[in-house]
Amino acid sequence: MFSVTVFLVQLFLATVFCASRNSPCTTPNRENGRCIAVRSCPVILTAIQSGTEGVTFAQKSQCGYDSEPLVCCGSMGPKSVDIFDHNLLADRKTCGIERTDSKIFGGTSTDIDEFPWLALLRYVDTIGNDEGFKCGGSLINDRYVLSAAHCISVPANQGIILSGVRLGEWRQSTEIDCVGKRGLQKCTEPVVDVGIQRSIPHPGYSIRTRDNDIGLLRLQRNVDFSDFIQPVCLPPPNGVLPNIGSSMMVAGWGRTETSDASDVKLKALVPLVASSACKKRFGRRGYISDNQFCAGGVGGNDSCQGDSGGPLMRYVVPNADVQWIQEGIISWGVMCGLETYPGVYTRVSKYSNWIVDNMF
């Protein structure tokens, strides 16, 4: 222990920095972080052990020094820098941000401005008649929506074609959504309906196994951000999922290819399930690859509250705000919310490089 302590002290400068312990800061990856003791930051300790590049990253992360070195601790190490420096990805300091003053985790209905990156995917029939919204997605910058490949590459025998994306929605039955008493109301701006310039399903998507169930939609134009339209954060490449049993958030209007939907955007907390347990539970009912993971299995409280193609998220609290990171895409399951059967999600971190390689 003594030798490790001496090494860490020698590695960092014992000089005066602006940040103090537990204060918010910005990592070298432009990610929101918190200034904490280096020994309390697993990301930095792992980086130091990885070699010269990791040591340099750790030194650049230094934010203070009181009785010991302090570093700006986030969720990403040095291997993520190149990916998240991509000029088309949302800035890690601003993506996925929500104000925490009125949020109730674990509720059913969302607040009017909650999860402003959620998108609805609209379809038409083969002669152009509106078939409504049948899938979901998430806005990842001002031009791209992330969704499931099965929502983008719809089999011809279903008789529907993906035609557009809606952003900024909360209650579908009203044009302008308002909450609160008269005089103290909070109202949304008009929804934004935008066409699709290009659909990009993953070329390795398998209808049989549902592996690589991920795709991008390039919108016909850039969209303006507002309180009701914002991008979500993406995870670092091959990032580590939270511990088994950790709660993750699914949100949407409850749309699948075969079920009815809620009028108001819903949310639900679902526990992360071990892959081994998930594979055993499904048996021959479905294939679970390393590109997928499972969550839920609590009766009536599962991806029924989300949309096929919509996001599964975890949150961090780097400062006064909550920041959401999309870890999964709703892919498939056995019936909706059936107890003991978790939902299956595409693991977004496995595709971080593919995502940026297909944006322009």
C-alpha positions, 0 to 999 in steps of 0.5 A, spaced: 500 500 500 505 504 501 509 503 495 502 505 491 501 511 495 508 513 493 507 512 486 501 516 485 503 522 489 509 522 485 505 521 478 501 528 480 503 535 481 503 537 488 501 544 485 495 549 486 489 547 482 482 551 481 478 545 483 476 542 490 474 535 492 467 533 490 466 539 485 464 538 478 469 538 473 470 536 465 475 530 463 480 530 457 474 527 454 470 533 455 465 529 459 462 531 465 466 529 472 467 530 479 474 532 482 475 526 487 481 522 490 485 518 484 485 512 489 477 513 488 477 513 481 477 506 477 477 509 470 484 513 472 487 507 476 485 502 470 488 508 465 495 508 469 496 500 469 495 500 461 501 504 459 504 511 457 498 513 454 494 511 460 499 515 465 498 521 460 491 521 460 491 520 468 495 526 469 491 531 464 485 529 468 488 532 475 484 537 478 486 538 484 491 536 490 489 537 498 492 531 502 493 527 496 492 528 488 485 529 485 483 527 478 476 529 474 473 522 474 468 520 469 466 514 465 471 514 460 478 512 459 483 514 454 481 509 449 475 513 448 478 520 446 478 519 439 471 516 438 468 522 443 472 527 439 468 526 433 465 532 431 458 529 429 457 526 436 454 530 441 458 534 446 459 530 453 458 536 457 451 537 454 448 531 452 443 527 456 442 532 461 436 533 465 435 538 471 433 534 477 429 538 481 422 535 479 424 528 477 421 522 480 425 515 478 421 509 478 414 513 476 410 511 470 408 517 467 414 522 465 415 529 466 413 533 460 420 535 459 423 528 461 428 524 456 427 529 450 431 525 446 426 520 445 423 519 438 417 516 434 418 513 428 412 514 423 410 509 417 406 509 411 403 503 407 405 501 400 400 507 397 402 512 402 397 512 407 399 514 414 400 507 419 402 511 425 408 510 429 410 503 430 417 504 433 422 509 437 429 511 437 433 516 440 436 523 438 444 522 438 446 529 435 442 534 431 442 530 424 441 522 427 437 518 430 439 511 433 434 505 433 433 498 432 435 495 425 428 491 425 425 498 425 428 500 419 429 494 415 421 492 415 420 486 411 415 487 405 410 482 408 408 487 413 406 492 408 409 498 411 415 503 410 418 507 414 417 515 412 419 520 418 421 521 425 417 525 430 421 529 436 419 533 442 413 529 443 410 528 450 402 527 449 400 524 443 393 527 443 394 534 443 398 539 439 401 543 445 402 539 451 401 543 458 402 541 465 400 545 471 395 550 473 392 556 469 397 561 470 403 557 472 403 552 466 409 549 463 407 547 455 411 544 450 413 547 443 410 544 437 413 537 435 418 537 430 416 532 424 422 531 419 423 526 413 429 521 413 434 522 408 438 515 409 436 509 413 442 505 415 441 498 418 447 494 421 449 490 415 450 484 419 443 484 422 440 477 422 432 477 422 433 470 425 437 471 431 436 478 431 443 479 432 446 486 430 439 489 431 441 497 431 441 502 425 441 509 424 437 514 421 440 521 417 434 526 418 433 530 412 435 536 415 438 539 422 434 540 428 434 545 433 435 543 440 430 546 446 428 544 452 424 538 449 429 536 444 436 534 446 441 529 444 442 523 449 450 521 451 452 514 448 457 509 452 464 509 450 466 503 446 466 496 449 464 500 455 462 496 462 455 495 464 453 496 471 453 491 476 448 485 475 441 487 479 442 495 477 436 499 475 436 502 468 431 506 465 426 504 459 422 510 456 417 511 451 410 510 449 409 503 449 409 501 442 411 495 439 409 492 432 403 488 435 401 492 441 397 499 443 400 505 446 400 510 451 398 517 450 403 520 454 410 518 454 412 512 460 418 510 464 420 504 468 426 502 472 428 495 470 434 491 473 440 488 469 440 481 468 446 476 468 447 474 461 448 466 463 441 467 467 438 470 461 440 465 456 438 459 461 431 462 461 430 463 454 433 456 452 431 455 445 426 461 444 432 466 442 439 467 441 443 471 446 449 474 443 455 478 446 452 484 442 446 483 447 444 484 454 438 483 458 434 487 463 427 486 466 423 480 467 418 484 473 411 483 471 408 489 468 414 493 468 418 492 463 420 494 455 412 495 455 413 502 457 418 503 452 418 502 444 421 497 440 428 501 437 427 506 443 433 507 449 435 503 455 439 508 459 443 509 466 444 515 469 450 519 472 450 525 477 456 529 475 454 535 478 447 538 480 444 535 474 442 528 472 446 525 465 443 519 461 447 515 457 444 510 452 446 503 454 441 499 450 436 499 444 430 495 445 430 489 441 425 483 443 422 479 448 417 474 450 410 477 450 410 484 454 412 484 461 411 477 462 414 475 469 421 472 469 422 473 462 427 479 461 427 484 455 433 483 450 437 489 448 442 491 443 448 493 447 450 500 444 457 500 446 459 494 442 457 499 436 460 506 438 465 505 432 460 503 427 456 509 429 461 514 428 463 511 422 457 511 418 455 519 420 457 524 415 
